Amino acid sequence: MAHPCRYEAPYNYYKTIPDYLPRMRVRGKPKYDQLAPGYFFMSNNIFDTEPFGHVWHPAVMVVDNHGDLVYHEYLGQQNATRGNGASVIEMSPKMGLLVQRMGGLLEKDQHFNFERRHHPEHGYHWDPHDMRMNKEGNRVFTIDDPQPINVKGMWEGAPDTAVKIVGAVVQEIDRHNNVVMEFRSWDHFELPWLIKQSDSPFDDTQNEEEWDLIHQNSADFTDDYSIVISWRHLSGVLKVDRETGDVVWRLGGTQAFNQFNFTQDTVPNGESARASFSWQHDASLKGNRLTVFDNSNPSAAADTRFASRAIEYRLDQQKSIAERVFSYSGPRRADGSLKYRYVSRCHGSFQKTDKGTGVIGWGGMHFTGHLPVVEEVSVDGELLLSFDWMSGANSYRARKYEWRNVTPHWRPMLLLIDQVLYYSWNGSTDVAAWRIEAAEGPGKPFTRVTKHKRTRFEHSVALTKTALKRGGRCMVYRAIAMGKDGKQLGASDGVHTAECGDTGGKKGTVRT
């Protein structure tokens, strides 16, 4: 899929970062003055490494509005198994991080120190589709609950045998690890009825495998003491009361499942028995506004009039009316037709910022070509910014947060390569300037030789410059990160020139 204007992100050629981080491109002409403040949080996920011709190195990343790095973290090859492509990074309510990886979800503070590993209770294993945390520290988990069920007579041709059907559980746990609410699909829906509402048909191979009847993929706190849940294989969203665990309402899906009247929102042929969105991700309800990422599968696979999109509804919950107030499927031509047809087979997210812009994570496994990783659009649906990864990787979810006052517990990095100093500080949000200092050998006092503003993740300075040149002598250099108040935030290890010989430490570095 051709795009009229793409240029590579600044970090693609940095020296102080791993070379396996996915290379990013900025698409089109960004409208920086209209963007919401903050940084984009994303992860590089793929389901099969073969199409990309390289080994997948799963990582979570934070980038700014220009596509420049703020933070990166390698998750390890144990997270790179095929099918385990749902790594997620979120900002915690305390300005730290929530990093999802194989084995659980880790919480880190503003200095990236480990705080705790989050997990559900009652013997359940966490389904890594979602975990959210509110300001009080309560967490809500999505959980798969496979149970062997004899399905004889539940539908025409059903086998007289036990089938392992995956039920859906949502568990809310307070900051003291007490379970305060547990919602189980088994307790609220008759299984034969639920089977009729599902888009996931049974086949004989599932006699020995799990039948993913519901595919629960998100659960989020609302403003009115409830939880809103996305059931992908029913193309439906539920609202559950946090106090009672009862279902308040159901929206979307089949006519039998749906309890709302949709206005200003129709499917292309107007004949579908379903509400307009299907196989969705990332349902969120703030006030009376429901946002959903509509993957529009499997409709889009068979009908070119369908495309994935970000949708926002205004809900009248008393009258059960859902009015579509926003929909974005990609940039359009003057005649209103789509320039590019984005169809996301899996993953995806949609977030409304405080400024009113929409942040869309397009998910992955595109039916028709290369997908953007994340885009930001105006309240009127104008494209403001678009990023993609050159490898074709995708991000399970993309968010934008105003992340600040973050100072890593590790030192800034400084490298000396071919008479050039390269320096950065992974994860720091508060560096305003850099000061480069030099000493005439290990253990000697440092003096300032240059200082400049921080304008990007990585900077460099050549030793051939007059202030840094010490030809033929042993020299040690270090980089000092400075805050807005002019105070030192952190200092790198020293790097020494070849004339210093062996310092007894790692080659090219000396602890200062």
C-alpha positions in Angstrom: 0.0 0.0 0.0 1.7 3.2 -1.2 1.8 6.2 1.0 2.6 9.7 -0.4 5.0 10.8 2.3 7.1 8.8 4.8 10.3 9.6 6.7 12.1 7.6 9.2 11.9 8.4 12.9 14.9 10.0 14.6 15.8 6.9 16.7 16.3 4.5 13.8 20.1 5.3 13.6 21.0 5.9 17.3 24.0 4.2 18.7 22.9 3.9 22.4 19.9 1.7 21.8 19.6 -2.0 20.7 19.7 -2.4 16.9 16.7 -4.9 17.1 14.1 -2.2 18.1 11.6 -1.9 15.3 12.3 1.0 13.0 9.5 3.5 12.9 8.3 5.8 10.1 6.3 9.0 10.3 3.6 9.1 7.6 2.3 12.2 5.9 2.6 15.7 7.3 2.0 15.8 11.1 0.0 18.7 12.6 2.0 19.1 15.8 0.2 22.2 17.1 -3.1 20.2 17.2 -1.8 17.1 19.0 -2.6 16.3 22.6 0.3 16.6 25.0 2.0 13.4 26.2 3.8 10.3 24.9 2.7 7.2 23.0 2.9 3.9 24.8 3.1 0.8 22.5 4.7 -2.6 22.0 5.9 -4.5 19.0 3.9 -7.7 18.5 3.8 -10.2 15.7 2.3 -13.7 15.5 4.7 -15.2 13.0 8.2 -14.1 12.5 8.6 -15.8 9.1 7.1 -13.1 6.9 9.5 -10.5 8.3 12.6 -12.6 7.8 14.2 -11.9 11.2 14.0 -13.0 14.8 11.4 -11.2 16.7 12.7 -9.2 19.7 9.6 -8.3 21.7 9.8 -4.9 23.4 7.7 -2.2 24.9 8.3 1.4 23.9 7.4 5.0 24.6 7.8 7.7 21.9 7.1 11.4 21.6 5.0 13.2 19.0 8.0 13.2 16.6 8.5 9.5 16.8 11.6 9.9 18.9 12.3 7.5 21.8 11.6 8.2 25.4 11.8 4.7 26.8 12.4 1.1 25.6 12.5 -2.2 27.4 13.4 -5.6 26.0 11.0 -8.3 27.2 13.2 -11.3 26.4 12.9 -14.2 24.0 10.6 -16.2 26.4 8.0 -13.7 25.3 8.6 -14.3 21.6 6.9 -17.6 21.3 4.4 -17.8 18.4 1.0 -16.7 19.4 2.1 -14.8 22.5 1.9 -11.4 20.9 0.0 -9.4 23.4 2.6 -7.5 25.3 1.2 -4.2 26.7 2.7 -1.1 28.4 0.5 1.3 30.3 1.2 4.2 32.7 0.2 3.5 36.3 -1.9 6.0 38.3 1.3 6.9 40.2 3.2 7.8 37.0 5.1 4.5 37.0 4.7 1.7 34.5 2.5 -1.4 34.1 4.4 -3.8 31.8 2.6 -7.0 30.6 4.9 -9.9 29.8 4.8 -13.7 29.9 4.3 -14.7 33.5 2.3 -11.7 34.7 2.0 -8.0 34.8 4.8 -6.0 36.6 4.4 -2.6 38.2 7.3 -0.3 38.4 7.7 3.1 40.1 8.9 6.4 38.6 12.5 5.2 38.9 11.7 1.9 37.2 12.2 0.0 40.4 10.1 -3.2 40.7 7.1 -2.7 43.0 4.9 -5.8 42.6 3.7 -8.5 40.3 -0.1 -8.5 39.8 -2.2 -11.6 39.4 -5.8 -12.8 40.0 -6.8 -14.7 43.0 -8.9 -17.9 43.7 -6.5 -20.1 41.8 -7.2 -18.4 38.4 -4.5 -17.8 35.8 -4.5 -14.4 34.3 -5.6 -14.1 30.7 -3.2 -11.4 29.4 -5.7 -9.6 27.3 -6.3 -6.9 30.0 -5.6 -5.6 33.4 -6.6 -2.1 34.5 -5.8 -0.2 37.7 -7.8 2.7 39.0 -6.6 5.6 41.2 -7.5 3.7 44.4 -5.1 0.9 43.4 -7.9 -1.6 42.6 -7.2 -3.8 39.7 -9.6 -5.6 37.3 -8.4 -8.8 35.5 -9.8 -10.6 32.5 -9.6 -14.4 33.0 -10.2 -17.4 30.8 -12.1 -20.2 32.6 -12.1 -23.4 30.5 -14.6 -26.1 31.7 -15.5 -29.5 30.3 -19.2 -29.4 29.4 -21.3 -32.1 27.8 -22.9 -30.3 24.9 -25.4 -33.0 23.8 -28.6 -31.4 22.5 -27.4 -27.8 22.7 -27.5 -27.4 19.0 -28.3 -29.5 16.0 -25.6 -32.1 15.5 -23.9 -31.4 18.8 -21.8 -34.4 19.9 -22.6 -36.5 22.9 -19.3 -35.7 24.6 -17.6 -33.3 26.9 -16.2 -30.2 25.1 -13.8 -27.8 26.9 -15.6 -24.4 26.6 -13.8 -21.3 27.7 -16.0 -19.2 30.0 -15.2 -15.6 30.9 -14.4 -14.3 34.4 -13.7 -10.7 35.5 -12.2 -10.2 38.9 -11.7 -7.0 40.8 -9.0 -7.0 43.5 -8.3 -4.2 45.9 -4.8 -2.9 46.8 -4.7 -5.4 49.7 -5.3 -8.3 47.3 -8.8 -8.9 48.5 -11.3 -10.0 45.8 -14.1 -7.5 46.0 -16.1 -8.6 42.9 -16.1 -11.7 40.7 -18.2 -11.9 37.6 -18.5 -15.3 35.8 -20.3 -15.8 32.5 -21.4 -19.3 33.8 -23.6 -17.6 36.5 -25.4 -15.1 34.2 -26.1 -16.8 30.9 -27.5 -20.1 29.9 -24.9 -21.9 27.8 -27.2 -23.0 24.9 -28.4 -19.4 24.5 -24.9 -18.0 24.6 -23.8 -20.5 21.9 -26.5 -19.1 19.6 -25.1 -15.6 20.0 -21.5 -16.4 19.4 -19.6 -15.9 16.1 -17.2 -18.7 17.0 -18.7 -21.9 15.6 -17.9 -25.4 17.0 -16.0 -27.9 14.8 -15.0 -31.4 15.4 -11.4 -30.5 16.1 -12.5 -28.7 19.3 -13.3 -32.1 20.9 -9.7 -32.1 22.0 -9.1 -28.3 22.1 -10.6 -25.4 24.0 -13.6 -23.8 22.4 -13.1 -20.0 22.6 -16.8 -19.2 22.6 -16.7 -15.7 24.1 -13.1 -14.4 23.7 -13.2 -11.7 26.4 -10.5 -9.1 25.5 -11.0 -6.0 27.7 -12.4 -4.9 31.0 -12.3 -1.3 32.3 -13.5 0.7 35.2 -16.3 3.2 34.6 -17.1 6.5 36.4 -20.3 5.1 38.0 -18.9 2.1 40.0 -19.2 -0.4 37.2 -17.0 -2.3 34.8 -17.5 -2.4 31.0 -16.4 -5.6 29.3 -15.7 -6.6 25.7 -16.7 -10.0 24.4 -15.2 -10.2 20.9 -16.7 -13.4 19.6 -20.2 -12.1 20.5 -19.5 -8.7 19.0 -20.9 -7.3 22.2 -20.1 -5.1 25.2 -21.5 -5.6 28.8 -21.7 -3.3 31.7 -21.4 -5.0 35.1 -22.2 -3.5 38.5 -19.0 -3.6 40.7 -21.1 -4.0 43.9 -23.5 -6.7 43.0 -21.7 -8.4 40.0 -24.9 -8.2 38.0 -25.2 -7.4 34.3 -26.6 -3.8 34.0 -26.9 -3.9 30.2 -25.7 -5.5 26.9 -24.8 -3.6 23.8 -24.1 -4.9 20.3 -24.0 -8.4 19.0 -27.1 -10.3 17.8 -30.6 -8.9 18.1 -31.2 -11.3 21.0 -28.0 -10.1 22.8 -28.3 -6.3 22.1 -30.5 -4.2 24.4 -29.8 -0.8 22.8 -31.3 1.1 19.8 -28.4 2.4 17.6 -28.8 5.7 15.9 -26.6 7.4 13.3 -24.8 4.1 12.8 -25.6 1.5 10.2 -23.7 -1.2 8.4 -23.0 -0.8 4.7 -25.8 -3.1 3.4 -28.3 -2.2 6.1 -29.3 -5.8 6.4 -27.1 -7.2 9.1 -28.8 -8.8 12.1 -26.0 -7.4 14.3 -25.3 -3.9 15.6 -22.7 -2.1 13.6 -19.4 -3.1 15.3 -18.1 -6.6 15.3 -15.1 -8.5 16.8 -14.1 -5.4 18.7 -11.4 -4.5 21.2 -10.9 -2.0 24.0 -14.4 -1.0 25.1 -14.2 1.9 27.5 -17.0 4.0 29.1 -16.3 7.5 30.6 -19.4 9.3 31.6 -22.0 8.6 28.9 -19.4 8.1 26.2 -18.5 4.6 25.0 -15.4 4.1 22.9 -14.7 0.9 20.9 -12.2 -0.2 18.4 -14.2 -2.0 15.8 -12.1 -4.6 14.0 -15.1 -5.3 11.7 -14.3 -9.0 11.3 -15.3 -11.3 9.8 -17.5 -8.9 7.7 -14.5 -7.0 6.2 -12.9 -10.3 5.0 -15.9 -10.9 2.7 -17.2 -7.4 1.9 -14.9 -4.6 0.8 -17.4 -2.0 2.0 -16.4 -2.9 5.6 -13.2 -1.5 7.3 -11.9 -1.4 10.8 -12.6 1.8 12.7 -12.6 3.7 15.9 -16.1 4.5 17.2 -17.6 6.7 20.0 -21.2 6.5 21.1 -23.2 8.8 23.3 -25.3 6.6 25.5 -28.7 7.3 27.1 -28.6 4.4 29.5 -32.1 4.9 30.8 -33.7 4.9 27.4 -31.2 2.3 25.9 -30.1 4.5 23.0 -26.6 4.5 21.5 -26.0 7.5 19.3 -22.8 7.4 17.2 -21.0 10.7 17.6 -17.6 9.8 16.1 -16.3 7.2 13.6 -12.9 7.1 11.9 -11.7 4.4 9.4 -8.7 6.2 7.9 -8.0 9.3 5.8 -10.6 10.1 3.0 -10.6 11.6 -0.4 -12.5 14.8 -1.3 -15.5 12.6 -2.4 -15.6 10.9 1.0 -14.2 7.6 -0.1 -11.4 6.0 1.9 -7.8 6.5 0.6 -6.7 3.3 2.3 -8.8 0.4 3.6 -7.5 -0.6 7.0 -8.8 -4.0 8.1 -7.2 -5.1 11.4 -7.7 -8.8 12.0 -6.7 -8.7 15.6 -5.7 -6.3 18.4 -6.5 -2.6 18.3 -7.5 0.2 20.7 -9.1 3.6 20.8 -8.5 6.3 23.4 -10.0 9.8 23.7 -7.5 12.3 25.2 -8.4 15.2 27.5 -7.9 17.5 24.5 -10.6 15.6 22.6 -8.3 14.0 20.0 -8.5 10.3 19.4 -5.5 8.0 19.7 -6.0 4.9 17.5 -3.9 1.7 17.8 -4.7 -0.1 14.6 -3.7 -3.6 15.8 -2.4 -6.0 13.2 -2.5 -8.8 10.7 -4.0 -6.6 8.0 -6.0 -8.3 5.3 -5.1 -5.9 2.6 -1.6 -4.4 3.4 0.5 -2.5 5.9 -1.2 -1.0 8.9 -0.2 2.1 10.8 0.9 1.4 14.4 -0.8 4.4 15.9 -2.6 7.5 14.6 -4.0 10.6 16.3 -7.0 12.3 14.8 -8.9 15.5 15.6 -12.4 15.7 17.0 -13.5 16.3 13.4 -11.8 13.2 12.1 -8.8 15.0 10.6 -5.6 12.9 10.6 -3.0 14.7 12.7 -0.2 12.1 13.1 0.6 8.6 11.8 3.3 6.2 12.7 4.1 2.7 11.3 6.9 0.2 11.8 8.9 -0.8 8.7 9.0 -4.4 9.8 5.2 -4.8 9.6 5.0 -5.4 13.3 1.9 -4.2 15.2 1.1 -3.1 18.7 -1.6 -4.9 20.7 -2.7 -1.5 22.1 -1.5 2.1 21.8 -2.1 4.8 24.5 -1.1 8.4 25.1 -0.3 9.7 28.5 1.3 12.8 30.1 4.2 11.0 31.7 6.5 13.2 33.7 8.9 13.4 36.7 10.5 10.1 35.7 14.1 9.6 36.7 15.6 6.1 36.1 17.6 4.4 38.8 20.3 3.5 36.2 22.9 5.9 34.8 22.8 7.7 31.5 24.6 5.8 28.7 27.7 7.2 27.1 29.6 5.5 24.2 32.8 6.5 22.4 32.9 5.3 18.8 35.3 6.5 16.2 36.2 9.7 18.1 32.5 10.6 18.6 30.7 10.6 22.0 27.1 9.3 21.9 24.9 9.7 25.0 21.3 9.3 26.1 19.2 8.4 29.2 16.6 5.7 28.6 13.3 6.5 30.3 14.1 10.0 31.7 11.4 12.6 31.0 13.0 15.5 32.8 16.4 16.1 31.1 16.6 19.7 29.9 20.3 19.9 29.0 23.5 17.9 28.8 27.0 18.8 30.1 30.0 16.9 28.8 33.0 16.8 31.1 36.6 15.6 30.6 39.4 14.4 32.9 43.1 13.8 32.0 43.0 10.2 33.1 41.1 7.9 35.6 40.8 9.4 39.1 41.6 12.9 37.9 39.1 15.8 38.4 36.5 16.4 35.7 36.0 19.9 34.1 33.2 21.0 31.9 34.1 21.2 28.2 30.6 21.7 26.6 27.0 22.1 27.4 23.8 22.2 25.3 20.0 21.8 25.4 18.4 18.4 25.1 16.5 18.3 21.9 16.2 14.5 21.2 16.7 11.1 22.9 20.4 10.7 21.8 23.0 13.4 21.2 26.5 13.2 19.9 29.6 15.3 19.9 32.9 14.7 18.0 36.2 14.7 19.9 37.8 16.6 17.1 36.1 19.8 18.4 38.6 22.2 19.9 37.2 22.0 23.5 37.3 18.2 23.5 40.5 17.5 21.6 43.4 16.1 23.6 45.4 14.4 20.9 47.7 11.6 22.1 46.8 11.8 25.8 44.7 9.6 28.0 41.3 11.2 28.5 38.1 10.2 30.3 34.8 11.7 29.4 31.4 11.6 31.1 27.9 12.9 30.3 25.9 14.8 32.9 22.1 15.0 32.6 20.7 18.4 33.8 17.2 19.3 34.9 15.3 22.5 34.1 16.5 24.0 37.4 20.1 23.4 36.3 20.7 20.7 38.9 22.4 17.4 38.0 19.9 14.5 37.6 22.4 11.8 36.7 25.9 11.1 35.4 27.1 8.4 33.0 30.0 6.1 33.6 33.2 7.5 32.2 34.6 6.4 28.8 38.3 6.6 28.1 40.4 7.0 25.0 42.6 4.2 23.7 45.7 6.0 25.2 44.5 5.1 28.7 45.0 1.4 28.1 43.2 -1.2 30.4 41.3 0.5 33.2 40.4 -2.7 34.8 36.8 -2.4 33.9 34.6 -2.9 30.9 36.4 -1.8 27.7 36.0 1.9 27.0 34.3 2.7 30.4 35.4 3.6 33.8 33.2 4.0 36.9 33.1 7.7 38.0 
